[in-house]
Amino acid sequence: MTPVNTCVFFAAMDSMERGRVDPGAIRGEIRDKLGRTLLAGYTLWPLAHLVGFRFVPSHLRIAYINAVVVGWTAILSTLKSGGAASSGGRAEGRAGKKHE
């Protein structure tokens, strides 16, 4: 289910950023980013749950997982934007097009 949800996330975000649905751009973004995103998720979540079930008391597990979700959202946002090193140029290019 994770690959499907991740593809839906990228498709929805790309469509909202562009203001229209562009199947070619969506396919390209999924092709470029799906592998890294799945690898990050498959790395984070088993470890997070291992720590949660082994070390976190049961009455604090929901708060712990909520904190992990905040971190995962930051990771997902970074991966969506293209990463810290490459996001600046693309973001400026898109912003410049909007203001012209």
Beta strands, then each sheet from edge to edge (+ up, - down):
end
